[in-house]
Amino acid sequence: MDTLMVIIKLLGGLGLFIYGMKLMGDGLENAAGEGLKKILEKVTKNPIIAVIVGAIVTAVIQSSSATTVMVVGFVNAGLMNLAQAAGIIMGANIGTTITAQLVAFKLSTIAPIFVFIGAMIVMFVKVKRTREIGNIILGFGILFTGMGSMSSAMKPLTDSVVFQQILSTVGGNLFLGVLAGALITAILQSSSATTGILVALATAGALDINQALPIIMGCNIGTCVTAMIATVGTNKTAHRAALLHLIFNIVGTVIFLPLIATNILGNFVSGFTSDVSRQIANSHTIFNVVNTLIMVPLIPILIKIVTKLIPGDDDDEKAGVKYIDDRLLETPVIAAGQVIKETIRMANKSKKSLELAMSAFTSNDERLAQKVYENENVINILEECITTYLVKLSKCDLSDKEKNIVAATFHIVTDIERIGDHAENLADLTIQKINKRLEYSIEALDELRSIYESTLQAVDIAIESYENRDVEKAKTVMDVESQIDKKQRKFRDLHIKRLYDGTCNAYAGAVFLDLLSNLERIGDHSTNIAESVIENN
C-alpha cells in the first residue's frame, strides 16, 4: 500500500510539474506575441544568431521539443534552410536548461503563494495581457508545487534498499543510465520533466550527481523522439533537420561519457556547490553549452552527413501551401503569422490572374488565358487549405488581437478566391472574343484600360494594407472604389450608345458589359478586404 501511495503522489506531482511548465510557457508565449514572431523571422545564415534565437524561443515556450517541432515545420515549408535549422536546434538545447535551473531553486514552500496570486489574476482580471501574466505566475506556482509533491513522495524511497540498488545499478552503469534517461524522456516527451524527477530525487536525498549524470545525457537523446515523430509526412530536408538533432545529441553524449566515467564532470560541478539539485541543473547547462560550442563550427560537416544519410532533393514546388504546416500549431502565435503569409501569397496569385486575364484579352493570347485557369486551380487549393488551417488555429490559445485577425482572415480568403473567380470569368470572355473574332474600337479599349487600372489599384491597396495592417492605406480604397463605380456606369452608358450607333455589334457589346461588371465586382471584393483591415486593427 505504501508503494502504491508513493507512485500516486509521484504521478500527481509529475502531472502538476508538466502542467505548470506548459501553463507558464503558454503565458510567456502569448505575452511575447509579436516579439516572438519577429525574433524567429530575423534568423539569418549566421549560426551564432540562430543559436541565440533558438535559446530565447525555447526559454520562452519552455520546451526544446516544441521548438524543434516548429523548426521541422519551418524547414518543411521551405522557410528555413538546414544551416539555420541546425543553429536553432542547438540553441533550443541550451534554452531548455533554463527550466532545470529554475526548479533547482527549491521554491516549493512558497509555491502556494504564487498559485494564489496567479489564480486571483486569472479569475478576476479582465485585461487579456494581465491575465497572461497571471498564467505565468500560476504556472510557476503549480510547477514548484509539483516539484514539492514529487520530492515528498520520493522521501520514503531513500530508506528503501531495493530502490537504492536499482538506482545504483542504473546510475553506476553508463549505458543503462543513458538508456533510462532516453526512455523516460521519450515517454514523457520532455527532457525538463525527466530533469525535474532527478531534481526531486536529489532533494529527497535519494541520488548523487554521479548517478544522475548518465540519465541527464540520456534525456538529451530522448527529447529527439518528438521531432523524429513530427517528420512523418514531411520532405527530406525536414527529415534531415530531425536527424541532425539526434546526431548532435548522440555525439555530445559520446564526447561527455569519458568525463562522466572518470567523475571529472561530477567533481567539477560539485566544486561550485554541495546542493545536488543545483549540480544537476549546472551539469545539464554545461553539457548543452559546451556541446554547442564544439558543434557550431561543424554545422557544414553535420549537414553533409545528414544529406548523405538521407539523399535526394526537394526540388518540386508544392502545388498547395508553402508557409503553413500543422506542426506550427504547437506555437499558435507563429502559426498565426504564417497563415497571414499564406493568405498574402494567395492574394498575389489572384492579382496575377487578373493581370494575365487582361493581357490575354487585349493581345488575343489564348496561352495567357490558359495560365489563368492553371492559377485558379492553385487558388482553389489554397482557399481550402487555408480555411482548414484557420479552423484548427481558431481552436488554439490566441491573444484577442490574433483571434480577430484569424476571424477576419476567414472572410478575406473568401474575397480573394472570388477575385480569382472573376479573373477566370475574364479569361472565359477572352476565349469568346478570340473564337468569335470580336473587334473593339479604340475608345472601348481605352475605357477598359482605365477601369482595369483602377481595379488593379484597389487590389494592390487591399493586399498591401492587409500585409502591413495599415489602416490609413486601407482607407484610401474608398476613393478608388468610388472611381470604379463611376467608370462602370459611365462606360456602360457610352457603350450602349455605341450599340445604338451601330459602331459595335450586340454580341461584342454583351462581352464588353460583362468585362465591366467583373472588374467592378473585383473592386468590391478588394474593398471588403480593406474594410476588414480597418475593423480588425
C-alpha positions in Angstrom: 0.0 0.0 0.0 2.9 2.4 0.9 4.5 1.7 -2.5 1.1 2.5 -4.2 0.8 5.8 -2.3 4.3 6.8 -3.3 3.5 6.1 -7.0 0.2 8.0 -6.8 1.9 11.0 -5.2 4.8 10.9 -7.7 2.5 10.8 -10.7 0.3 13.6 -9.2 3.4 15.7 -8.6 4.8 15.0 -12.1 1.4 15.9 -13.6 1.4 19.3 -11.8 5.0 19.9 -12.8 4.3 19.3 -16.5 1.1 21.3 -16.5 2.7 24.2 -14.6 5.5 24.2 -17.2 3.0 24.2 -20.1 0.9 26.9 -18.5 3.9 29.1 -17.8 5.3 28.5 -21.3 1.9 29.4 -23.0 1.6 32.5 -20.9 5.1 33.6 -21.8 4.5 32.8 -25.4 1.2 34.8 -25.6 2.8 37.7 -23.6 5.7 37.8 -26.1 3.3 37.6 -29.0 4.6 39.7 -31.9 8.1 39.8 -30.4 8.4 36.0 -30.7 7.4 36.1 -34.3 9.9 38.9 -35.1 12.7 37.1 -33.3 12.2 34.0 -35.5 11.9 36.0 -38.7 15.2 37.7 -38.1 17.1 34.4 -38.2 20.0 34.7 -40.7 22.6 32.3 -42.0 24.8 33.4 -39.1 24.9 30.2 -36.9 25.6 32.2 -33.7 22.5 34.3 -34.2 20.5 31.2 -34.9 21.8 29.6 -31.7 20.8 32.7 -29.7 17.3 32.7 -31.3 16.8 29.0 -30.5 17.8 29.5 -26.9 15.5 32.6 -26.5 12.5 31.0 -28.1 12.9 27.7 -26.1 13.3 29.7 -22.8 10.0 31.4 -23.6 8.0 28.4 -24.7 9.7 26.1 -22.1 10.1 23.2 -24.4 13.0 22.3 -26.7 10.7 19.6 -28.3 8.2 22.3 -29.3 10.9 24.5 -30.7 12.4 21.6 -32.7 9.0 20.5 -34.0 8.4 24.1 -35.0 11.8 24.1 -36.9 10.8 20.9 -38.7 7.6 22.7 -39.8 9.6 25.8 -41.0 12.0 23.6 -42.9 9.2 21.6 -44.4 7.5 24.8 -45.5 10.8 26.0 -47.2 11.1 29.0 -44.8 14.3 27.9 -43.3 17.4 26.1 -44.6 19.3 23.3 -42.8 22.1 25.6 -41.6 19.6 27.9 -39.9 17.7 24.9 -38.5 20.9 23.4 -37.1 21.7 26.6 -35.2 18.2 27.0 -33.7 18.1 23.3 -32.7 21.4 23.7 -30.9 20.2 26.9 -29.2 17.0 25.0 -28.2 19.1 22.5 -26.2 20.6 25.5 -24.2 17.2 27.2 -23.7 15.6 24.0 -22.2 18.2 24.1 -19.4 16.5 27.2 -18.0 13.7 25.0 -16.6 16.2 22.9 -14.7 17.9 26.0 -13.3 14.5 27.3 -12.2 13.5 24.1 -10.4 16.8 23.8 -8.6 15.8 26.9 -6.6 13.5 24.7 -4.4 10.7 27.2 -4.0 8.1 24.6 -3.2 7.5 26.0 0.3 6.4 29.4 -1.1 4.8 28.0 -4.3 1.3 28.2 -2.9 1.6 32.0 -2.7 2.4 32.1 -6.5 -0.6 29.7 -7.1 -2.9 32.1 -5.1 -1.7 35.3 -6.8 -1.8 33.7 -10.3 -5.3 32.3 -9.7 -6.6 35.6 -8.4 -5.3 37.4 -11.5 -6.7 34.8 -13.9 -10.1 34.7 -12.2 -10.8 38.4 -11.6 -8.8 40.4 -14.1 -10.4 41.0 -17.4 -7.5 42.5 -19.3 -6.1 39.8 -21.6 -2.4 40.8 -21.3 -2.6 40.9 -17.5 -4.3 37.5 -17.4 -1.4 36.1 -19.4 1.0 37.4 -16.7 -1.4 35.7 -14.2 -1.0 32.4 -16.2 2.8 32.8 -16.0 2.7 33.3 -12.2 0.1 30.4 -11.8 2.1 28.1 -13.9 5.3 29.0 -12.0 3.5 28.2 -8.7 2.0 24.9 -10.0 5.4 23.8 -11.3 7.0 24.2 -7.9 4.0 22.7 -6.1 4.5 19.6 -8.4 8.2 19.6 -7.5 7.4 19.7 -3.8 4.9 16.8 -4.2 7.4 14.7 -6.1 10.2 15.3 -3.6 7.9 14.4 -0.6 6.7 11.3 -2.5 10.2 10.2 -3.0 11.3 10.7 0.6 10.4 7.2 1.7 12.4 5.8 -1.2 15.7 7.0 0.4 15.2 4.2 3.1 14.3 1.5 0.5 17.3 -0.9 0.0 15.7 -2.2 -3.2 15.3 1.3 -4.7 18.9 2.2 -3.8 20.1 -0.9 -5.5 18.1 -0.1 -8.7 19.4 3.5 -8.7 23.0 2.4 -8.1 22.7 -0.2 -10.9 21.3 2.3 -13.4 23.4 5.3 -12.3 26.6 3.2 -11.9 26.3 1.8 -15.5 26.8 4.5 -18.1 24.9 2.6 -20.8 21.9 1.8 -18.6 21.8 5.3 -17.3 21.8 6.9 -20.7 19.2 4.3 -21.9 17.0 5.0 -18.9 17.1 8.8 -19.4 16.4 8.4 -23.1 13.4 6.1 -22.5 11.8 8.2 -19.7 12.2 11.4 -21.8 10.8 9.7 -24.9 7.7 8.6 -22.9 7.2 11.9 -21.1 8.1 13.9 -24.3 10.0 16.4 -22.2 13.6 16.4 -21.0 12.6 19.1 -18.5 10.2 16.7 -16.9 12.9 14.0 -16.6 15.3 16.6 -15.1 12.6 17.6 -12.7 12.3 14.0 -11.5 16.1 13.9 -11.0 16.0 17.1 -9.0 13.1 15.7 -6.9 15.2 12.6 -6.2 18.2 14.7 -5.3 16.1 16.9 -3.0 14.8 13.8 -1.2 18.5 12.7 -0.8 18.0 9.6 -3.0 20.8 10.1 -5.5 24.1 11.9 -6.0 25.4 13.8 -9.1 27.5 10.8 -10.5 24.3 8.6 -10.5 22.3 11.4 -12.2 24.8 12.4 -14.9 24.3 9.4 -17.3 20.5 9.9 -17.0 20.9 13.6 -17.9 22.9 12.6 -21.0 20.0 10.2 -22.0 17.5 13.0 -21.6 19.0 14.9 -24.4 18.8 11.9 -26.7 15.2 11.0 -25.7 14.0 14.5 -26.4 14.8 13.9 -30.1 12.0 11.4 -30.4 9.3 14.1 -30.6 11.0 15.8 -33.6 11.5 12.4 -35.3 7.8 11.7 -34.9 7.0 15.2 -36.3 8.8 14.4 -39.5 6.2 11.9 -40.6 4.8 13.2 -43.9 7.4 15.9 -44.3 10.0 16.4 -47.1 13.6 15.2 -47.0 15.1 18.4 -45.7 12.8 18.3 -42.6 13.8 14.7 -42.0 17.5 15.8 -42.2 16.8 18.5 -39.6 15.4 16.0 -37.1 18.3 13.6 -37.8 20.8 16.4 -37.3 19.2 17.0 -33.9 19.7 13.3 -33.0 23.3 13.2 -34.2 24.1 16.4 -32.3 22.9 14.9 -29.0 24.4 11.5 -29.5 27.8 12.9 -30.5 27.7 15.2 -27.5 26.9 12.3 -25.2 29.8 10.2 -26.6 32.1 13.2 -26.0 31.0 13.6 -22.4 30.8 9.9 -21.4 34.6 9.7 -20.6 34.3 12.8 -18.4 31.4 11.2 -16.5 33.1 7.7 -16.2 36.2 9.3 -14.6 34.0 11.6 -12.4 35.7 14.7 -13.9 32.3 16.4 -14.7 30.8 15.3 -11.3 33.8 16.7 -9.3 33.8 19.9 -11.4 30.1 20.8 -10.7 30.5 19.7 -7.1 33.3 22.2 -6.6 30.8 25.1 -7.1 28.0 23.9 -4.8 27.2 21.0 -2.4 23.5 21.2 -3.5 22.9 18.1 -5.7 19.8 19.8 -7.3 22.0 22.7 -8.4 24.7 20.3 -9.6 22.2 18.5 -11.8 21.0 21.8 -13.3 24.5 23.1 -13.8 25.6 19.8 -15.5 22.6 20.0 -17.9 23.6 23.5 -18.8 27.3 22.8 -19.1 26.7 19.8 -21.4 24.5 21.7 -23.8 26.6 24.9 -23.9 29.9 23.0 -24.4 28.3 20.6 -26.9 27.0 23.6 -28.9 30.4 25.4 -28.8 32.0 22.2 -30.2 29.4 21.5 -32.8 28.6 25.0 -34.2 31.8 25.2 -36.3 31.0 21.6 -37.5 27.5 22.5 -38.9 28.6 22.3 -42.5 30.0 18.8 -41.8 26.8 17.7 -40.0 24.8 18.9 -43.0 26.9 16.8 -45.3 26.5 13.8 -43.1 22.7 14.0 -42.9 22.5 14.7 -46.6 24.5 11.5 -47.3 22.3 9.5 -44.9 19.1 11.0 -46.4 20.0 11.6 -50.1 17.8 13.2 -52.7 16.3 16.6 -53.5 13.1 18.5 -52.7 13.1 20.5 -55.9 9.4 20.0 -56.8 7.4 23.0 -55.6 4.4 22.0 -53.7 1.1 22.7 -55.6 -0.6 23.6 -52.3 0.5 25.6 -49.3 4.0 27.0 -48.8 4.0 28.7 -45.4 1.6 26.8 -43.2 2.2 23.5 -41.5 0.2 21.7 -38.8 3.5 21.3 -36.8 3.5 25.1 -36.3 0.2 24.9 -34.4 2.3 23.9 -31.4 3.1 27.6 -31.3 -0.1 29.4 -32.2 1.5 32.9 -32.3 3.9 31.7 -35.0 1.1 29.8 -36.9 -1.0 33.0 -37.0 1.9 34.9 -38.7 2.4 32.1 -41.2 -1.3 31.9 -42.2 -1.2 35.6 -43.0 1.8 35.0 -45.2 0.0 32.2 -47.0 -3.1 34.4 -47.5 -0.9 37.1 -49.0 0.6 34.6 -51.3 -2.9 33.5 -52.4 -3.9 37.2 -52.8 -0.9 37.8 -55.1 -1.9 34.8 -57.2 -5.4 36.2 -57.6 -3.8 39.6 -58.6 -1.6 37.7 -61.1 -4.7 36.1 -62.6 -6.3 39.5 -63.1 -3.2 40.8 -64.9 -2.9 37.7 -67.1 -6.6 37.8 -68.0 -6.5 41.5 -69.1 -3.2 40.9 -71.0 -4.9 37.9 -72.7 -7.9 40.0 -73.7 -6.0 42.9 -75.1 -3.5 40.7 -77.0 -5.8 37.9 -78.0 -3.4 35.4 -76.4 -5.1 32.1 -75.6 -2.0 30.8 -73.8 -2.3 33.6 -71.2 -5.9 32.7 -70.7 -4.9 29.1 -70.0 -2.4 30.3 -67.4 -5.3 32.0 -65.6 -7.1 28.6 -65.4 -4.0 27.0 -64.0 -3.6 29.7 -61.5 -7.3 29.4 -60.5 -6.7 25.7 -59.6 -3.9 26.7 -57.3 -6.1 29.4 -55.7 -8.9 27.0 -55.1 -6.5 24.5 -53.4 -5.0 27.4 -51.3 -8.5 28.5 -50.2 -9.4 25.0 -49.0 -6.1 24.5 -47.2 -6.0 28.0 -45.5 -9.7 27.7 -44.4 -9.0 24.2 -42.9 -5.9 25.6 -41.1 -7.8 28.6 -39.8 -10.4 26.3 -38.2 -7.6 24.4 -36.4 -5.9 27.6 -35.4 -9.1 29.1 -34.1 -9.2 26.3 -31.5 -5.7 27.2 -30.2 -4.9 29.6 -27.4 -4.5 33.0 -29.1 -4.4 36.6 -27.9 -7.6 38.7 -28.6 -5.7 40.6 -31.4 -4.7 37.3 -33.1 -8.3 35.9 -32.7 -9.6 38.9 -34.5 -7.0 38.5 -37.3 -7.9 34.8 -37.7 -11.7 35.6 -37.8 -11.1 38.3 -40.4 -8.9 36.1 -42.5 -11.8 33.6 -43.0 -13.7 36.3 -44.8 -10.6 37.7 -46.6 -9.7 34.3 -48.0 -13.2 34.1 -49.5 -12.9 37.6 -51.1 -9.5 36.7 -52.5 -11.0 33.5 -54.0 -13.8 35.5 -55.6 -11.3 37.9 -57.2 -9.7 34.8 -58.8 -13.1 33.6 -60.0 -13.8 37.0 -61.6 -10.3 36.8 -63.3 -11.3 33.4 -64.6 -14.5 34.9 -65.9 -12.4 37.5 -67.8 -10.4 34.6 -69.3 -13.7 33.0 -70.4 -14.7 36.2 -72.1 -11.2 36.4 -73.8 -11.8 32.9 -75.3 -15.2 34.1 -76.6 -13.6 37.2 -78.1 -10.9 35.1 -79.8 -13.3 32.4 -81.1 -15.9 34.9 -82.3 -13.2 37.2 -83.7 -14.7 40.2 -81.9 -13.3 43.7 -82.6 -13.5 46.7 -80.3 -13.0 50.4 -81.0 -10.0 52.3 -79.6 -12.5 54.2 -77.3 -13.8 50.9 -75.9 -10.3 49.5 -75.3 -9.2 52.8 -73.6 -12.3 52.6 -71.3 -11.4 49.0 -70.4 -7.8 50.0 -69.7 -9.0 52.9 -67.5 -11.3 50.8 -65.3 -8.8 47.9 -65.2 -6.1 50.3 -63.8 -8.4 51.5 -61.1 -9.4 47.9 -60.2 -5.7 46.8 -60.1 -5.0 49.8 -57.8 -7.8 48.6 -55.5 -6.4 45.1 -55.4 -2.9 46.5 -54.6 -4.3 48.6 -51.7 -6.2 45.6 -50.3 -3.1 43.3 -50.4 -0.7 46.0 -49.0 -3.0 47.1 -46.2 -3.6 43.5 -45.1 0.1 42.6 -45.3 1.2 45.6 -43.2 -2.0 46.0 -41.2 -2.0 49.6 -42.5 -5.4 51.2 -41.6 -4.6 54.5 -43.3 -3.7 52.7 -46.6 -6.9 50.6 -46.3 -9.0 53.8 -46.1 -7.7 55.0 -49.5 -9.6 52.1 -51.2 -12.9 54.0 -50.7 -11.9 56.7 -53.2 -10.7 54.1 -55.7 -13.9 52.1 -55.3 -15.9 55.2 -55.9 -13.9 55.8 -59.2 -14.5 52.2 -60.3 -18.3 52.5 -59.7 -18.5 55.8 -61.6 -16.4 54.5 -64.5 -18.5 51.3 -64.7 -21.7 53.4 -65.0 -20.2 55.9 -67.4 -18.5 53.3 -69.7 -21.7 51.2 -69.7 -23.8 54.2 -70.9 -21.2 55.1 -73.6 -21.1 51.5 -74.8 -24.9 51.3 -75.0 -24.7 54.5 -77.1 -22.2 52.8 -79.4 -24.6 49.9 -79.8 -27.4 52.3 -80.8 -25.0 54.0 -83.3 -24.1 50.6 -84.8 -20.4 51.0 -84.1 -20.5 47.8 -82.0 -22.5 44.6 -82.5 -24.8 43.1 -79.8 -22.5 40.1 -79.0 -19.4 42.2 -78.6 -21.4 44.6 -76.5 -22.6 41.9 -74.1 -19.0 40.7 -73.7 -17.8 44.3 -73.0 -20.5 44.9 -70.4 -19.6 41.6 -68.7 -16.0 42.7 -68.6 -17.0 46.0 -66.8 -19.2 44.1 -64.4 -16.5 41.6 -63.4 -13.9 44.4 -62.9 -16.4 46.3 -60.8 -17.0 43.2 -58.6 -13.2 42.7 -58.2 -13.2 46.3 -56.8 -16.0 45.4 -54.4 -14.1 42.3 -53.0 -10.9 44.4 -52.7 -12.9 47.0 -50.7 -14.2 44.2 -48.4 -10.6 43.1 -47.7 -9.5 46.7 -46.9 -12.6 47.3 -44.7 -11.7 44.1 -42.8 -8.3 45.6 -42.1 -9.9 48.8 -40.8 -12.3 46.9 -38.5 -9.7 44.5 -37.0 -6.9 46.9 -36.2 
